[in-house]
Amino acid sequence: MRRVRGADRRRAGIPGMVLAAEAILSRNPHPAEEEVREGLSGNICRCTGYNAIVRAVLNAAKEGDGLW
């Protein structure tokens, strides 16, 4: 599995982000970027500003096709 640089910088918000990402991908295995941003909006991230996390979720959707 490839890591997206900066997506896990401080790790304090990662559990919530992982759960949100799983919920997003369970509802829609191929979400648009706006859907990912909306799905993650309830989680506070002071480290990365969400861009790296959004890319990581979109990458998981692309590379994990069939897992969700």
Stockholm file with secondary structure:
# STOCKHOLM 1.0

chainA/1-68         MRRVRGADRRRAGIPGMVLAAEAILSRNPHPAEEEVREGLSGNICRCTGYNAIVRAVLNAAKEGDGLW
#=GR chainA/1-68 SS CCCCTTTTSSCTTHHHHHHHHHHHHHHCSSCCHHHHHHHHTTSCCSSSCSHHHHHHHHHHHHHTTTCC
#=GC SS_cons        CCCCTTTTSSCTTHHHHHHHHHHHHHHCSSCCHHHHHHHHTTSCCSSSCSHHHHHHHHHHHHHTTTCC
//
